[in-house]
Amino acid sequence: MHPRCSGGRPWGGCNETDISYYSPRFFRCFAQVSGDDIWTQLADDTSTIRDNAAHPAMGLVPDWQSVEGRAGAGSRTENYGFDAIRGPFKQVLDYLWHGNEPTRAWCERITTWAHGVGVSRLVNGYQLDGSSSGRNHNVAVVRSLATCASANTQQVVDDFVAESVKLRDDFWYSGYLGNLYLLAMSGNMWHRDMMAD
């Protein structure tokens, strides 16, 4: 990542990375299209990087981390917050499109934890031990986990979807993410196999 991004502060690389920026489902598509297996390795490495920092019981990941798993790398937050809440959506598509088993297991773990908290009580921030650090119950956090719940039981999926349709955020962040989440939940997220040859 370019060292002048983010207001001139250095970020990116091995010492400071954000799992929600990784798109392993597209990496695997790039491998199919290009024939270059480096993309498959990058997709597999995404699971390793994610799991290096994930809480072993709850699956919560930090907003920022080192690739080795040190949470809150550099100047960034070590909580599951507005960066990390995009992660479940980005990760579950690797399972749904490509059947990635480590991703399925992580998605099941984090949505089992979230379901245990109570879908209607989820907020937009948690410390990695599961204690709340956020205040708002909104589309950004609930629908991301709702897409991720596709790797869990039908009851967990149903509970997340039922809560998702109740939410009416007008915050831009929830708005653009909410649309992506709805596309994924409804089975209408673009995939190269959906396109006619």
Backbone torsions as a table, in degrees:
resi	resn	phi	psi	omega
1	MET	NA	145.6	-175.5
2	HIS	-67.8	130.3	-175.0
3	PRO	-67.8	-9.5	-179.2
4	ARG	-98.8	2.2	178.0
5	CYS	-72.6	169.1	175.7
6	SER	57.7	58.4	175.4
7	GLY	68.3	24.5	178.5
8	GLY	85.7	-3.7	177.8
9	ARG	-84.1	138.1	178.6
10	PRO	-65.5	143.2	174.4
11	TRP	-160.6	164.2	178.2
12	GLY	96.9	-179.3	-179.7
13	GLY	79.2	-162.2	-174.4
14	CYS	-73.2	-25.9	-174.6
15	ASN	-90.2	-16.2	-177.2
16	GLU	-152.8	100.0	-176.7
17	THR	-137.1	161.6	-174.3
18	ASP	-125.9	114.5	-175.2
19	ILE	-62.2	-23.9	180.0
20	SER	-74.1	-8.8	175.4
21	TYR	-86.1	-10.3	-178.0
22	TYR	-86.5	138.5	-179.3
23	SER	-127.6	71.4	-173.1
24	PRO	-60.9	-29.0	179.7
25	ARG	-65.4	-35.7	176.5
26	PHE	-75.7	-34.2	177.2
27	PHE	-56.2	-42.0	179.8
28	ARG	-68.0	-35.2	174.2
29	CYS	-65.1	-40.9	177.5
30	PHE	-60.2	-39.0	178.2
31	ALA	-63.0	-41.5	179.8
32	GLN	-64.5	-44.0	-176.8
33	VAL	-72.2	-42.6	-173.7
34	SER	-87.7	-23.8	-173.8
35	GLY	76.5	6.8	-178.2
36	ASP	-98.0	112.8	-175.1
37	ASP	-71.6	-6.1	177.4
38	ILE	-61.4	-30.0	178.2
39	TRP	-68.1	-38.1	176.3
40	THR	-64.1	-41.4	177.9
41	GLN	-62.8	-39.9	177.8
42	LEU	-63.8	-40.1	177.1
43	ALA	-63.1	-44.5	178.5
44	ASP	-65.6	-38.8	177.7
45	ASP	-63.0	-30.8	177.9
46	THR	-58.8	-43.4	177.5
47	SER	-61.4	-41.5	179.8
48	THR	-64.6	-46.5	-179.9
49	ILE	-62.2	-45.6	178.0
50	ARG	-57.6	-50.7	-175.1
51	ASP	-70.1	-24.5	176.7
52	ASN	-60.0	-33.1	-176.2
53	ALA	-106.5	-11.4	-175.7
54	ALA	-68.6	140.8	173.7
55	HIS	-61.0	130.9	-173.5
56	PRO	-63.1	-29.0	-178.8
57	ALA	-95.7	-40.6	-173.3
58	MET	-99.9	-20.5	179.5
59	GLY	82.4	-2.9	-179.6
60	LEU	-60.1	136.7	179.0
61	VAL	-117.0	153.2	179.8
62	PRO	-79.8	159.6	173.8
63	ASP	-56.1	-45.4	-178.9
64	TRP	-134.0	151.1	-178.1
65	GLN	-158.4	168.3	167.1
66	SER	-87.4	162.8	179.2
67	VAL	-64.9	-23.5	177.6
68	GLU	-77.8	-11.9	175.7
69	GLY	110.0	4.9	177.8
70	ARG	-72.3	115.2	-176.4
71	ALA	-72.3	148.5	177.2
72	GLY	67.1	39.1	-177.7
73	ALA	-59.0	145.5	178.6
74	GLY	60.8	-131.4	-176.4
75	SER	-95.2	6.8	-170.2
76	ARG	-92.0	165.0	-177.2
77	THR	-73.6	148.5	178.3
78	GLU	-100.9	7.3	-179.1
79	ASN	-92.5	163.1	169.6
80	TYR	-82.4	96.8	-174.2
81	GLY	-131.0	-146.7	-170.9
82	PHE	-66.2	-19.9	170.9
83	ASP	-82.0	-53.2	-173.4
84	ALA	-65.1	-27.2	-177.1
85	ILE	-65.6	-14.6	174.4
86	ARG	-79.8	-19.0	-174.8
87	GLY	-57.5	-46.0	-179.1
88	PRO	-56.6	-42.0	177.1
89	PHE	-62.5	-49.1	-178.5
90	LYS	-62.2	-37.3	-176.2
91	GLN	-76.8	-43.2	-173.2
92	VAL	-63.4	-28.0	179.3
93	LEU	-64.7	-27.2	175.3
94	ASP	-66.6	-35.2	174.9
95	TYR	-73.2	-48.1	-176.2
96	LEU	-65.5	-37.8	-177.8
97	TRP	-86.3	-32.9	-169.9
98	HIS	-126.5	-3.3	177.0
99	GLY	70.4	27.8	-177.8
100	ASN	-65.5	115.3	-174.0
101	GLU	-69.1	-44.3	176.9
102	PRO	-58.5	-34.4	178.2
103	THR	-70.6	-40.7	176.8
104	ARG	-57.5	-45.6	-178.6
105	ALA	-63.2	-42.1	178.6
106	TRP	-65.4	-44.0	179.5
107	CYS	-61.1	-41.3	177.7
108	GLU	-63.3	-41.5	-178.4
109	ARG	-64.6	-48.3	-176.2
110	ILE	-70.5	-36.3	-179.9
111	THR	-77.0	-27.2	172.9
112	THR	-65.4	-43.5	176.1
113	TRP	-60.8	-48.9	-176.4
114	ALA	-63.7	-40.0	178.2
115	HIS	-63.5	-37.1	177.0
116	GLY	-65.8	-34.3	175.0
117	VAL	-63.7	-37.3	-176.1
118	GLY	113.2	115.4	-174.2
119	VAL	-57.0	-37.3	-178.1
120	SER	-78.8	-4.5	-179.1
121	ARG	-112.3	0.7	-179.3
122	LEU	-64.1	142.8	177.3
123	VAL	-123.4	174.3	-171.3
124	ASN	-88.6	25.3	175.2
125	GLY	-169.9	137.1	177.3
126	TYR	-143.9	146.4	165.9
127	GLN	-74.9	161.2	-174.4
128	LEU	-65.4	-17.1	176.6
129	ASP	-84.5	2.3	177.2
130	GLY	94.9	-4.6	177.8
131	SER	-77.5	142.8	-173.8
132	SER	-69.9	136.3	172.1
133	SER	-128.5	2.7	179.6
134	GLY	-111.6	176.4	-178.1
135	ARG	-126.1	-27.3	-168.0
136	ASN	-103.4	134.9	173.3
137	HIS	-95.4	112.6	-172.2
138	ASN	-147.9	173.4	-179.5
139	VAL	-57.4	-42.2	-173.8
140	ALA	-55.5	-43.1	-178.2
141	VAL	-86.3	-42.8	-173.1
142	VAL	-70.0	-46.9	-176.6
143	ARG	-71.5	-29.9	174.7
144	SER	-61.2	-45.6	177.6
145	LEU	-69.2	-29.8	177.4
146	ALA	-63.8	-41.0	176.7
147	THR	-65.4	-40.9	-179.1
148	CYS	-64.9	-28.3	-179.3
149	ALA	-65.0	-11.8	175.6
150	SER	-57.8	-19.6	178.4
151	ALA	-92.0	5.5	-177.1
152	ASN	-114.5	-162.7	-178.1
153	THR	-75.8	163.6	178.3
154	GLN	-61.8	-36.3	179.3
155	GLN	-63.1	-42.0	178.4
156	VAL	-64.4	-44.6	177.1
157	VAL	-58.5	-49.4	-177.3
158	ASP	-59.4	-41.6	-179.6
159	ASP	-65.5	-40.9	178.8
160	PHE	-67.9	-43.3	-179.6
161	VAL	-65.2	-42.0	179.2
162	ALA	-58.8	-41.1	177.7
163	GLU	-71.6	-37.2	-178.0
164	SER	-59.8	-40.5	-176.5
165	VAL	-73.8	-14.8	177.8
166	LYS	-79.5	-23.8	-170.6
167	LEU	-80.8	138.2	-178.9
168	ARG	-134.9	69.0	179.8
169	ASP	-78.1	147.8	172.3
170	ASP	-117.1	9.7	176.4
171	PHE	-74.9	133.9	-174.0
172	TRP	-55.5	-38.0	-177.4
173	TYR	-62.6	-46.8	176.3
174	SER	-66.2	-34.5	-178.2
175	GLY	-62.7	-52.7	-177.0
176	TYR	-72.8	-38.7	177.1
177	LEU	-67.1	-40.9	-179.0
178	GLY	-57.2	-38.5	177.9
179	ASN	-65.7	-42.1	177.2
180	LEU	-62.5	-42.9	-179.9
181	TYR	-62.6	-40.8	178.9
182	LEU	-64.7	-38.8	176.3
183	LEU	-59.7	-43.2	-179.8
184	ALA	-68.2	-45.3	-178.4
185	MET	-63.6	-32.4	-177.3
186	SER	-88.6	-1.8	-179.4
187	GLY	81.1	15.7	-177.4
188	ASN	-108.4	14.1	175.7
189	MET	-71.1	130.9	-176.9
190	TRP	-55.6	137.6	171.5
191	HIS	-141.8	143.3	-175.2
192	ARG	-59.0	-27.6	179.1
193	ASP	-72.9	-12.3	177.3
194	MET	-79.4	-15.4	-176.5
195	MET	-86.7	140.6	178.6
196	ALA	-70.7	143.1	176.7
197	ASP	-76.4	NA	NA
